[in-house]
Amino acid sequence: MDDSLRDRVATAAAWAAAVLVGLVLTWLLFDLARRGLPAWSLELVVASPRDAGRAGGIAPILVSTALILLTCLAAVVPVGLGTAVLLSEVLSEDRLITRVSRRSLDLLAGVPSIVFGLFGNAFFCVALGLGFSILSGGLTLAVMVLPLFARASEEALRSVGRRDRLAAAALGLSRTRTLWSVLLPRALPALIAALVLSLGRAAAETAALVFTSGYVARMPSSLFDSGRALSVHVLDLALNVPGGDARAAASALLLLVVLLMINSGALALGSRLQRRLVATA
């Protein structure tokens, strides 16, 4: 097989894979829209659930989901980014602690979410006395997505070219100044992508939250209240509530809209921050 034929085959395979992914996404959106859009209304967003979720809305569930994700975000970003900086910029490649840390993160990334749920229940709910609460759920999600965010952030920092680092060293910039003025602006798009992937996994998580944040579908007044996440609500309607399929589809469709808004907002924020960091560098 000559090179031109090999290139055409590879191009055709890439296009086929892209089209297949697009068709699957289109079918998923069409199926959810067909079953869920008839149940969409203003009441769905502003009202509380009634009749086990068959009527009313999901306002308390949306608030609980937002609080869980914000708790996860507040915990995972500083720890994950600090870990990435430590592994990529501070510790040398041949140190034992570097190799052990990377292996540990890779191993944790492959642990099933139900295991994180059991850990979160034993540690946050019982050992720390937080009980079934939004705080327990958010911290459990943070532990779960930390390996993904830390490893992706490390690769983002490592993707910055050696020329940029040498230029910063030639200008006499300190390590902290180089990190803030050179590495972070260059790596920011990849860091935002890592954050979006982590939040996407956290927002769609169900098993870990069943054991930590609970099932209560009322408006939370603090992070120590139990709260039902949107993904848990979809599961409950689909499996435990007879006649709840339409509401489950409507809630699932709304979850996809929320994920799309998170992605779009994160990308817009990343672009704005990158321009600001470059301007102040």
Long-range contacts (C-beta under 8 A, 24 or more apart in sequence): 29-253, 29-256, 32-249, 32-252, 32-253, 32-256, 33-253, 35-245, 35-246, 35-249, 35-250, 36-246, 36-248, 36-249, 36-250, 36-251, 36-252, 36-253, 36-254, 37-250, 37-253, 38-246, 38-250, 39-246, 39-247, 39-249, 39-250, 40-250, 40-253, 40-254, 44-250, 44-254, 45-254, 48-217, 48-218, 48-219, 49-217, 49-233, 52-241, 52-244, 53-217, 53-233, 53-236, 53-237, 53-241, 53-244, 53-247, 54-241, 54-243, 54-244, 54-247, 58-230, 58-233, 58-251, 58-254, 59-219, 60-217, 60-218, 60-219, 60-220, 60-227, 60-228, 61-217, 61-227, 61-228, 61-229, 61-230, 61-233, 61-251, 62-230, 63-219, 63-220, 63-227, 64-134, 64-213, 64-220, 64-227, 64-228, 64-229, 65-203, 65-227, 65-229, 65-230, 65-231, 65-258, 67-134, 67-138, 67-220, 67-223, 67-227, 68-134, 68-137, 68-138, 68-141, 68-202, 68-209, 68-213, 68-227, 68-229, 69-138, 69-141, 69-199, 69-202, 69-203, 70-138, 71-134, 71-135, 71-137, 71-138, 71-139, 71-141, 71-142, 71-223, 72-138, 72-139, 72-141, 72-142, 72-145, 72-199, 72-202, 73-199, 74-138, 75-138, 75-139, 75-142, 76-141, 76-142, 76-145, 76-146, 76-149, 76-198, 77-149, 77-195, 79-142, 79-146, 79-150, 80-146, 80-149, 80-150, 80-153, 80-198, 81-149, 81-150, 81-153, 81-191, 83-146, 83-150, 83-153, 83-154, 84-150, 84-151, 84-153, 84-154, 84-156, 84-157, 85-157, 85-179, 87-150, 87-154, 88-154, 88-157, 88-158, 89-157, 89-175, 89-179, 89-183, 102-151, 105-146, 105-147, 105-150, 105-151, 106-147, 106-151, 108-146, 108-147, 109-147, 109-148, 109-151, 112-207, 113-144, 113-205, 113-206, 113-207, 113-208, 114-207, 114-208, 116-140, 116-143, 116-144, 116-208, 117-207, 117-208, 117-209, 117-210, 117-211, 117-212, 118-211, 119-143, 120-208, 120-211, 120-212, 121-211, 121-212, 124-212, 125-211, 125-212, 130-224, 131-224, 131-226, 132-212, 132-213, 132-214, 132-216, 132-226, 133-212, 133-213, 133-214, 133-223, 133-224, 133-225, 133-226, 133-227, 134-213, 134-220, 134-222, 134-223, 134-224, 134-225, 134-226, 134-227, 135-223, 135-224, 136-212, 136-213, 137-208, 137-209, 137-212, 137-213, 137-214, 137-227, 137-229, 138-213, 138-223, 140-208, 140-209, 140-211, 140-212, 141-202, 141-205, 141-208, 141-209, 144-201, 144-202, 144-205, 144-208, 145-198, 145-199, 145-201, 145-202, 148-194, 148-197, 148-198, 148-201, 149-194, 149-195, 149-197, 149-198, 152-190, 152-191, 152-193, 152-194, 152-197, 152-198, 153-187, 153-190, 153-191, 153-194, 155-190, 156-187, 156-190, 156-191, 156-193, 156-194, 157-183, 157-187, 159-186, 159-187, 159-190, 160-186, 160-187, 161-186, 180-277, 181-277, 181-280, 181-281, 182-281, 184-277, 185-274, 185-277, 185-278, 185-281, 188-270, 188-273, 188-274, 188-277, 189-270, 189-274, 191-270, 192-266, 192-267, 192-269, 192-270, 195-266, 196-262, 196-263, 196-266, 196-267, 199-262, 199-266, 200-259, 200-262, 200-263, 203-230, 203-231, 203-255, 203-258, 203-259, 203-262, 204-231, 204-255, 204-259, 205-229, 205-231, 206-231, 206-232, 206-234, 206-235, 210-235, 230-254, 230-255, 230-258, 231-255
